[in-house]
């Protein structure tokens, strides 16, 4: 009785009736998608994917061209650069690859009356397989893989106006057509291209992301701190994005392309210590042969052969680190010159030894003839002066003294009259000056 009377009394109140009608209306409004202000991500995804077809590329980015291409903005962050292999002409790097494009079919701002009611973006990596994504590939790539630990290193964002941001972490081994004519003073430029595999320029056009002038490091190609400065033999001079034409033209159509270049400058200090200093010392050691007495055959031949074999071994070791190219490199000129000087030192001694032997033989023949003539003269003089005895002269024996250090040193810089010795004398100065 009390409840019924209370209910009649309260129902007669206009304020209570208004509240009873507003409660179900507010509940229905929270479940209403087209004009709702409390729309959640799940409702947004369900709504935008309801009539979405991932098999069809998005409408043209430029709305004034209904049949125009989709413009894909690209920017790259290089996280790691390593394993620059000159023999196989390849290098490895790890990048964060980002692409942006506009797909108006995914715009969700039209579901809201107030722009403050919807989220700034949706991070939805799990719906990647249900969305259209550019079919970008890298022509210079030899091998690559995605990073799957702990989960796939990838995210996908959808913005209210339909802009899509796709970012993925990749590790690639790329080929680089190296020109080694100036090795080891060379600068290598490695091209890194990206092209659409199936969509021609009528469907997809790639562009570098416009740099932010307020952030100098926020360009289309970014480098993580320390990248390029820890390479063993190279120094990364820069990674400029290139705007020149690199479109791929095939019999199936023309495919748009973007190109990034890695400018790698070889560090000379390593080769100065490991190449130029050892070969220079070997050449200098071969010149010691010019200062050794020409009659020390064993010492001069052993020195010449040892330096020649050492030079040949060092040249073979250096060539194993380079590809077998058909053109001449700077290092080939240097090693060839060093080997020529070492070989010339050995040939010089062979010539000196031959000249000395020839003159010694000629001298011995002349001495033999002179001895016979002197013997006949002596016999004639003995018959004529048989009664007169004249002792041999010994006045010069008391004047002998050991040579001083200055005289010994001056002997090496005094041009001798004997031809083989004179050849050694000239070689001591001509070889260093020529080298």
C-alpha positions in Angstrom: 0.0 0.0 0.0 2.8 2.4 0.9 4.8 1.5 -2.3 1.8 2.0 -4.6 0.9 5.3 -3.0 4.5 6.4 -3.2 4.7 5.3 -6.8 1.6 7.3 -7.7 2.9 10.3 -5.9 6.3 10.2 -7.6 5.0 9.4 -11.0 2.9 12.4 -10.9 6.0 14.5 -10.5 7.1 16.0 -13.9 10.7 16.0 -12.9 10.8 12.2 -12.2 9.1 11.5 -15.5 11.7 13.4 -17.3 14.5 11.5 -15.6 12.9 8.1 -16.5 12.8 9.0 -20.1 16.4 10.4 -20.2 18.0 7.2 -18.7 17.3 4.9 -21.7 18.1 7.6 -24.2 21.5 8.1 -22.7 22.2 4.4 -22.7 21.2 4.1 -26.3 23.4 7.1 -27.2 26.5 5.4 -25.8 26.0 2.4 -28.2 25.3 4.6 -31.2 28.2 4.6 -33.6 27.6 7.3 -36.3 27.3 10.2 -33.8 28.8 8.8 -30.7 31.3 10.7 -28.6 32.5 7.7 -26.5 33.5 5.6 -29.5 36.2 3.1 -28.6 39.0 1.7 -30.9 37.2 -1.6 -31.3 34.1 0.1 -32.6 36.2 2.3 -35.0 38.0 -0.7 -36.4 34.8 -2.6 -36.9 33.2 0.3 -38.6 36.1 1.2 -41.0 36.7 -2.5 -41.9 33.1 -3.3 -42.6 33.3 -2.4 -46.3 37.1 -2.2 -46.7 38.7 -4.3 -49.4 42.4 -4.8 -49.0 42.8 -6.1 -52.5 42.1 -2.7 -54.0 44.6 0.1 -53.7 43.5 3.4 -52.0 42.0 6.2 -54.0 44.4 8.8 -55.5 46.2 11.0 -53.0 45.4 14.0 -55.1 41.6 14.2 -55.0 41.6 16.4 -58.1 43.0 13.4 -60.1 40.5 10.5 -59.6 42.7 8.1 -61.5 46.0 9.4 -60.1 48.6 7.4 -58.1 49.0 6.9 -54.4 51.8 9.0 -53.1 53.9 7.0 -50.6 56.2 9.1 -48.3 59.3 7.3 -47.2 61.9 7.9 -44.6 64.6 5.6 -43.3 66.6 5.4 -40.1 69.9 3.5 -40.3 70.5 1.7 -37.0 73.6 -0.3 -37.8 76.2 -0.5 -40.6 78.7 -3.4 -40.7 80.5 -6.1 -42.7 81.6 -4.1 -45.7 83.0 -7.0 -47.8 85.2 -5.8 -50.7 85.7 -9.3 -52.1 82.0 -10.1 -52.4 81.1 -6.4 -52.9 78.4 -6.3 -50.3 77.6 -4.6 -47.0 75.1 -5.3 -44.2 72.9 -2.8 -42.4 69.9 -2.6 -40.1 67.2 0.0 -40.7 63.9 1.2 -39.6 61.8 1.5 -42.7 58.8 3.8 -42.6 56.1 4.5 -45.2 53.2 6.9 -45.1 50.2 7.1 -47.4 46.6 8.3 -47.3 43.8 5.8 -47.5 40.6 7.8 -47.1 38.6 4.5 -46.6 40.3 4.3 -43.2 39.4 7.8 -42.1 37.4 7.8 -38.8 37.0 11.5 -38.1 33.7 11.4 -40.0 32.2 9.3 -37.2 32.4 12.1 -34.7 30.9 15.5 -34.3 33.7 17.0 -32.2 37.3 16.5 -33.1 38.2 16.3 -29.4 36.2 13.1 -29.0 38.3 10.8 -31.2 41.8 9.5 -30.6 44.8 11.2 -32.3 45.8 7.9 -33.9 45.2 4.1 -33.6 48.2 1.8 -33.2 47.0 -1.5 -34.7 49.8 -3.8 -35.8 47.6 -6.8 -35.6 45.4 -5.6 -38.5 48.3 -5.4 -40.9 47.1 -8.4 -42.9 43.7 -6.8 -43.4 44.9 -3.5 -44.8 46.5 -2.6 -48.2 50.2 -2.0 -47.9 52.6 -0.9 -50.7 54.5 -3.8 -52.2 58.0 -2.2 -51.8 61.1 -4.3 -52.5 64.9 -3.5 -52.6 66.6 -4.4 -55.8 70.2 -4.4 -54.4 69.2 -6.7 -51.5 70.9 -10.2 -51.4 69.3 -11.4 -48.2 67.1 -9.9 -45.5 65.0 -10.8 -42.5 62.5 -9.2 -40.1 63.1 -9.1 -36.4 60.7 -11.3 -34.5 62.0 -11.2 -30.9 60.1 -10.8 -28.7 57.3 -10.0 -31.1 57.5 -8.7 -34.7 59.3 -5.4 -34.6 56.6 -3.5 -36.5 53.8 -1.1 -35.9 51.0 0.4 -38.0 49.1 3.6 -37.2 45.9 4.9 -38.6 45.2 8.7 -38.2 41.7 10.3 -38.3 42.1 11.7 -41.8 43.0 8.2 -43.2 46.8 8.7 -43.2 48.6 5.4 -42.5 52.1 5.0 -41.0 53.8 1.7 -41.4 57.2 1.1 -39.7 59.2 -2.1 -39.6 62.8 -3.0 -38.5 64.8 -4.9 -41.1 68.3 -6.3 -41.5 69.6 -6.5 -45.0 72.7 -7.6 -46.9 73.0 -5.5 -50.0 75.2 -5.6 -53.0 77.4 -2.6 -53.9 79.1 -2.2 -57.2 82.6 -1.0 -56.0 85.1 0.7 -58.3 88.6 -0.2 -57.0 90.8 1.7 -59.4 91.9 4.0 -56.6 92.2 1.3 -53.9 93.2 1.9 -51.1 92.6 5.6 -51.6 89.1 5.1 -52.9 85.7 6.4 -52.0 82.8 4.0 -52.6 79.2 5.1 -53.3 76.7 2.3 -52.6 73.2 2.8 -54.0 70.2 1.6 -52.0 67.0 1.6 -54.1 63.4 0.9 -53.3 60.8 0.1 -55.9 57.2 -1.1 -56.1 57.2 -4.7 -57.4 53.7 -4.8 -59.0 52.3 -1.3 -59.2 53.5 1.0 -62.0 53.9 4.7 -61.8 50.2 5.1 -62.6 49.4 3.4 -59.2 52.3 4.3 -56.8 54.7 7.2 -56.7 57.4 7.3 -54.0 58.6 10.5 -52.4 61.0 11.3 -49.6 59.5 12.7 -46.5 59.9 16.5 -46.4 62.5 17.4 -43.8 61.6 19.5 -40.8 63.6 22.6 -40.9 63.3 23.0 -37.1 64.9 19.6 -36.6 68.1 19.2 -38.6 68.4 15.5 -37.8 64.8 14.8 -38.8 65.4 14.4 -42.5 64.3 11.6 -44.9 67.4 9.6 -43.9 68.5 9.6 -40.3 71.5 8.0 -38.7 71.6 6.6 -35.2 74.4 8.1 -33.1 77.7 6.3 -33.7 76.7 4.7 -37.0 79.5 4.8 -39.5 82.2 5.8 -37.1 82.9 2.3 -35.8 83.7 0.7 -39.1 87.2 -1.0 -39.2 88.4 0.2 -42.7 85.8 2.8 -43.8 84.3 6.1 -42.6 80.7 7.0 -43.5 80.9 10.4 -45.1 77.2 10.7 -45.5 73.9 9.2 -46.6 72.3 11.7 -49.0 68.9 10.9 -50.5 69.1 11.2 -54.2 66.4 12.7 -56.3 67.8 11.8 -59.7 65.9 9.4 -62.0 66.2 5.7 -61.1 62.8 4.5 -62.4 62.9 0.9 -63.5 61.6 0.5 -67.1 60.7 -3.1 -68.1 58.5 -4.8 -70.7 55.7 -4.9 -68.1 55.8 -1.1 -67.3 57.6 1.6 -65.5 58.0 1.3 -61.8 58.8 4.3 -59.6 62.0 4.3 -57.5 63.7 6.1 -54.7 67.5 6.0 -54.2 69.7 6.5 -51.1 73.5 6.6 -51.4 76.0 5.5 -48.8 79.3 7.4 -49.2 82.1 5.3 -47.7 85.6 6.7 -47.5 88.4 4.1 -46.9 90.7 4.9 -44.0 94.3 5.2 -45.2 95.9 4.7 -41.7 95.4 0.9 -41.8 97.0 0.5 -45.1 99.9 2.8 -44.2 100.8 0.5 -41.4 99.9 -2.9 -43.0 100.9 -2.3 -46.6 103.1 0.7 -47.4 105.4 0.6 -44.4 106.3 -3.1 -44.7 106.9 -3.0 -48.5 109.0 0.2 -48.2 111.2 -1.5 -45.6 111.6 -4.6 -47.8 112.8 -2.4 -50.7 115.3 -0.5 -48.4 116.7 -3.8 -47.1 117.3 -4.9 -50.7 119.5 -1.8 -51.2 121.9 -3.1 -48.5 123.2 -5.4 -51.2 124.9 -2.3 -52.9 127.0 -1.7 -49.8 128.3 -5.3 -49.4 131.6 -6.3 -51.0 131.0 -7.7 -54.5 133.0 -10.8 -53.6 130.6 -11.7 -50.8 128.5 -13.8 -53.2 126.7 -15.8 -50.6 125.6 -12.8 -48.6 124.4 -10.7 -51.5 122.5 -13.5 -53.3 120.8 -14.6 -50.0 119.7 -11.1 -49.3 118.4 -10.5 -52.8 116.4 -13.8 -53.0 115.0 -13.4 -49.5 113.7 -9.9 -50.1 112.2 -11.0 -53.5 110.4 -13.9 -52.0 109.1 -11.8 -49.1 107.8 -9.2 -51.5 106.0 -11.9 -53.6 104.4 -13.4 -50.5 103.2 -10.0 -49.2 101.8 -9.2 -52.6 99.8 -12.5 -52.7 98.5 -11.9 -49.2 97.2 -8.4 -50.2 95.5 -9.7 -53.4 93.6 -12.3 -51.5 91.7 -9.5 -49.8 90.5 -8.1 -53.2 88.3 -9.4 -55.9 89.9 -10.6 -59.1 89.2 -7.5 -61.2 90.5 -7.0 -64.7 91.7 -3.3 -64.4 94.8 -2.0 -62.7 94.6 -0.6 -59.2 96.8 1.9 -57.4 97.9 -0.8 -55.1 99.0 -2.9 -58.1 101.2 0.0 -59.3 102.8 0.3 -55.9 103.4 -3.4 -55.4 104.7 -3.7 -58.9 107.2 -0.9 -58.4 108.4 -2.3 -55.1 108.9 -5.8 -56.6 110.7 -4.2 -59.6 113.2 -2.4 -57.3 113.8 -5.6 -55.3 114.3 -7.7 -58.4 116.5 -5.0 -59.9 118.8 -5.2 -56.9 119.3 -8.9 -57.5 119.9 -8.4 -61.2 122.4 -5.6 -60.5 124.5 -7.9 -58.5 124.4 -10.6 -61.2 125.7 -8.0 -63.7 128.4 -6.7 -61.3 129.5 -10.3 -60.6 129.7 -11.0 -64.3 131.7 -7.9 -65.0 134.0 -8.7 -62.1 134.6 -12.2 -63.3 135.2 -11.1 -66.9 137.8 -8.5 -65.7 139.4 -10.9 -63.3 139.8 -13.5 -66.1 141.2 -10.8 -68.4 143.5 -9.6 -65.7 144.7 -13.1 -65.0 145.4 -13.7 -68.7 147.4 -10.5 -68.9 149.2 -11.3 -65.7 150.2 -14.7 -67.0 151.6 -13.1 -70.2 153.4 -10.5 -68.2 154.9 -13.0 -65.9 156.4 -14.9 -68.9 157.8 -11.7 -70.3 159.1 -10.6 -67.0 160.7 -14.0 -66.5 162.5 -13.7 -69.8 163.6 -10.1 -68.9 164.9 -11.2 -65.5 166.9 -14.0 -67.1 168.5 -11.6 -69.5 169.3 -9.1 -66.7 170.9 -11.8 -64.6 173.2 -12.7 -67.3 174.2 -9.1 -67.9 174.5 -8.1 -64.2 175.8 -11.3 -62.7 178.5 -9.6 -60.6 176.2 -6.9 -59.2 173.7 -7.6 -56.3 171.0 -5.0 -55.4 168.8 -5.9 -52.5 165.0 -5.2 -52.8 163.7 -1.8 -51.5 162.1 -1.9 -48.1 161.8 1.8 -47.5 158.0 1.8 -47.8 157.4 -0.8 -45.1 157.8 1.5 -42.2 155.2 4.0 -43.6 152.1 1.7 -43.3 149.4 2.7 -40.8 145.8 1.7 -40.1 143.1 3.8 -41.9 141.0 6.2 -39.8 137.2 6.1 -39.5 136.8 9.1 -41.8 138.9 7.3 -44.4 136.8 4.2 -44.1 133.6 6.2 -44.4 135.0 8.3 -47.3 135.8 5.1 -49.2 132.1 4.3 -49.6 131.4 7.7 -51.2 134.5 7.9 -53.4 133.9 6.8 -56.9 136.2 3.9 -57.7 138.0 3.3 -61.0 137.1 -0.4 -61.2 133.9 -0.7 -63.3 132.0 -3.4 -61.2 132.7 -1.4 -58.1 131.6 1.8 -59.9 128.3 0.2 -60.8 127.6 -0.5 -57.1 128.6 3.0 -56.3 126.1 4.5 -58.7 123.4 2.1 -57.6 123.6 3.3 -54.0 122.3 6.7 -55.0 120.2 6.0 -58.1 117.9 3.4 -56.5 116.8 5.6 -53.6 116.3 8.6 -55.8 114.3 6.5 -58.3 112.1 5.0 -55.6 
